[in-house]
Amino acid sequence: MSRFSFAVREGEALAKYTSWRIGGPAKYFAEPVTVEDLAILAEHLRSSGESFAFLGNGSNLLVPDEGFPGWVIHTQKLVGEIEFLSDNLVKAPAGILNAKLMRACANKGLGGVGFLAGVPGTVGGAVIMNAGIGAACVDDVIDSVESFCFSSGCREYSRDELNFSYRQQHFLSATELVLFAVFQLKSAPVDDLKKEIAESAKYRKEAQPIDKPSCGSVFRNPDSAPAWKLIDAAGLKGTRVGDAVISEKHANWIINLGNAKMTDVLNLIELMKERVKATSRVTLEEEVRVLKPVQIL
């Protein structure tokens, strides 16, 4: 693939790019660095008709054991600097880790993104998932989004054009990725913001199995009760399929004990849904996504 000015590799194992450490090889694995690289890649995919998918930090993604039959476009090289604009606006590249954005804002005395302390992954992923903890989420603080569509090129969405619901966005197409997000934040004491980060990190260490490969929360929280509480009430903590197991520490987490397969995880997910439906009459909905191919139409 020497025809491209950016890195393209064949047969790249995807497991190392996901927080679950699960997944087979990609037929082609591309790491564009600039918008120009994206445009070149889009033109190639348009003319070839090949399928593709986007991969960021891989923190909420399940990749098939057999791998991916087309192009996997890894977006973590699409990074830049966080910009502090006027009126407490902060512009963040999609590839920046949520934790880095939060720390940078805290150092500037800007609050409002503290909920990202418990959210692994990147800013781009946080926008796609309308990420949040408790009642706070991306939709509360986002001002605008810049994207690149593989069908039509660059686009900017104003606040009025953004459309979110619980853990979802409804304005980006399947062939479109986030380039930048602009957040409207509020001034706050630096010491208070740093304390918030420290307390969140302490809570995660105590309450979540962050030392093991996982995707974080598997299910969205229903209105009736937190998903973990419903799964715990169904007596599923510690249930194991292959090397995938429901965490004893947090019942809404499935961890990889070393050699878990996608089928192990999917079987556990189905079991969790069936048991919770039977015991609590609640239908759980997944937050985790399976990597699926798309094409330029």
WOZIFEN-V670984 format. One record per run of one state. SS is the DSSP state (h for helix, s for strand, l for the rest). FROM is the first residue (numbers start at 1). TO is the last residue. If there is no record, write none. Layout:
ss->(SS | SS)
from->(FROM | FROM)
to->(TO | TO)
//
This chain:
ss->(l | s | l | h | l | s | l | h | l | s | l | s | l | s | l | s | l | s | l | s | h | l | s | l | h | l | s | h | l | s | l | s | h | l | s | l | s | l | h | l | s | l | s | l | s | l | s | l | h | l | s | l | s | l | h | l | s | l | s | l | s | l | h | l | s | l | s | l | s | l)
from->(1 | 7 | 14 | 15 | 18 | 25 | 32 | 35 | 49 | 52 | 56 | 61 | 63 | 68 | 75 | 83 | 85 | 89 | 94 | 97 | 98 | 108 | 110 | 112 | 114 | 119 | 122 | 123 | 130 | 132 | 134 | 136 | 138 | 141 | 142 | 150 | 153 | 158 | 159 | 162 | 164 | 166 | 168 | 170 | 176 | 185 | 186 | 188 | 190 | 208 | 213 | 214 | 219 | 220 | 227 | 234 | 240 | 242 | 244 | 247 | 254 | 257 | 262 | 281 | 286 | 287 | 289 | 291 | 294 | 295)
to->(6 | 13 | 14 | 17 | 24 | 31 | 34 | 48 | 51 | 55 | 60 | 62 | 67 | 74 | 82 | 84 | 88 | 93 | 96 | 97 | 107 | 109 | 111 | 113 | 118 | 121 | 122 | 129 | 131 | 133 | 135 | 137 | 140 | 141 | 149 | 152 | 157 | 158 | 161 | 163 | 165 | 167 | 169 | 175 | 184 | 185 | 187 | 189 | 207 | 212 | 213 | 218 | 219 | 226 | 233 | 239 | 241 | 243 | 246 | 253 | 256 | 261 | 280 | 285 | 286 | 288 | 290 | 293 | 294 | 297)
//
